[in-house]
Amino acid sequence: MSVAKEFVVEALQGLQAWAADPANAGAMGECKAMVDADGSEGKVESKMGILKRMVATRCAEKPDSRLAAFQEDIGPLWNALQEHREDPEVDKLYEQVKSIMS
């Protein structure tokens, strides 16, 4: 499954907005704890876990979300994020989200 850069940008923007919302402080604490406890190289396991949580949360709010395509397998979204990391717009958003989650 091919995932466009624009979709990755939208997903990162949504994740950033969710993380910045004070109503999600408890969930953010859980995400930060997941990152802190992650011993995988590059904290890949927690990053994928956060993406999975984002997809589940968004699909619970809006079942017809385009993210629904990733409910069963987050891999294509993760791969697209890695593939588009070289793009300055994607990299900037990724780093902003990463700093919030740290």
N, C-alpha and C positions, 0 to 999 in steps of 0.2 A: 504494500500500500504506500503510495507516494503522498507525502504531506508537504504542502506548499509553505514557503517561508512566511507568508502572510498569516497562515493559520498558526504557526509557531509563535509569531509576534502577538497575535490576539490571545493565545493561551497564556503567554508570559505576562501580558498586561492584565489579564483577568486574575492570575495568581498574585500579582503584585497588589492589585486593588483589594483582593480578599485578605491578604496578609496585613495590609495597612488599616483595615477596618477594625476598630476597637471591639466590635461585637464578636470578633473571632479570636480574641486574646487567648482563651483557653485552648482552642485548637492550635494556635500558633505555638503555645508552650509545648504541646504534644509533638509538634513538628520539630521544634528546636531540640527536644529531648531525643527524638529519633536520630537527628543529625549528630548530636553529641555522643550517642551510644554506638554509632555506626563505625565499625572497624574495617569496612571494605575499602579497597583502593579508590581514592577520589570520592569517597562517601557515596558511591553509585547506588548502593541499596537504599539509602535514605532518600536520595533524590528521586529514585523511581517510586518509592513509597509515597512521597509528597505528590508526585504527578498522579499516582493512582487515587490518592485521596481527593485531589482537585477534580478529577474526572467524576468520581462517585458523588461528590458534593454538588457539582454543577448538574449532573444528570438527575439527582434527586430534586433539585430546584426546577429543572426544565428538562423533562424526559426526552424532548425532541432536539436537544442540544447536538451540535455537530460532534461534540466530544463523546457521544454515546458509542461511536464506532470503536472507541478504545477501551470500553468497559471490560471486555474479556481479555484484552491483550494490550498493555501499555507500551509494549516494545516498539511499534512503529512510530509512536509519538516521541519516545525517548530517542530513537534513531534519528528522527527528523531534527530534533533539537541539537543533537551532536553534529549532524550534517550541516546545519545552518549556523553553527557557532562562529564560523569565520566571518559571517556577515556582521558589520559593525552595529547595526540596529539590534540584531538578535543578541550579540555579545553584551551590549550595554544593558539590555533588559535582564539578561541572565545574571549578570554581575549584580544588578540592583536587587533582584529577588534573592540571590545567594547571600548578600549582605544582611538582608532582613531576617533570613533563616538562621544565620550564624549567631 
